[in-house]
Amino acid sequence: MAEPIAFAALALDAAFGWPSPLYARIGHPVGLFARIITASERALNRPQWPSALRRGAGLAAMLLLIAGVVGAGLSIAMVVRAWAGALAWIVLAVMAWPALAARSLDDHVRPVLAALEAGDLAGGRRAVGMIVGRETADLDEGGVARAAIESLAESFCDGVAAPLFWLLVGGLPGTWAYKAINTADSLIGHPEEPLRAYGWAAARIDDLANLIPARLSGVVLCLAAGRGWRVMARDHGRHASPNAGWPEAAMAGGLGVRLAGPVVYDGELADKPWIGEEGRQAGAADLRRALTIYRRAWALLGLFAAGMALLGVSWLA
């Protein structure tokens, strides 16, 4: 039987998430990436430099970051295997565990649902404001539910499907390299100045890293919902991201609601196209159903990882 590293890591995340006491004591590994990425940007993204030079500096920083994470991951895995022998998979699963965020996302969305079901719109706005970038102060119930559902769908890829995919493909180095790339995209992969040129490489590399996982996440969400294929196939391209539209359109089709559409960022209205435009406006009941679909999809990935182990598929590290 192959080492069930991916399944064990997913099970640990499902059971514990990333516990608050652990976070208080040691933080989260992504925080280290964030400090490195931020320090590099401050040193290399000089406003007096031409765009081409800043773009090159951003690319060099990303390549060094990825090489460093992969090198560290390979070295750690080699040491663990030499030290722990047949039990190395347990240690490696623990080390891969923080790369997954399925439980964390569930924990952040449930307060939004609880507030909406209690009729506490202000509380729902505050709770959803913790997980989305749009302005939430003026959202009605439908807007709050829609924002939470969109975050749940998109983050299913970034926080669950993609890190699990790269764990299966590249072992410990693969999953942590993905997390470094995804963190860089979140911090510097923005189209606005002063990050437009410097963060270009982070955004494009993140697009490549999510190319397969995003499409797989859409398929898994449709399987979990029992429908949604037509809307996913038709509307995935309506999202500004080449990848995020897949899980979002799958969720819209699975629920029969409209997602995306006009939203406000920093006081400016972004007139985004609707995904699943023939659907109805989302509400609290749809958010509850979205959580159910999300959990089913999460379970399907766990079954897949377990099946890979039973079939004797091994991981690089």
Summary of the structure (lengths in Angstrom):
residues: 317
radius of gyration: 19.8
end to end distance: 15.5
largest distance: 57.7
contacts: 1108
relative contact order: 0.15
helix: 73%
strand: 4%
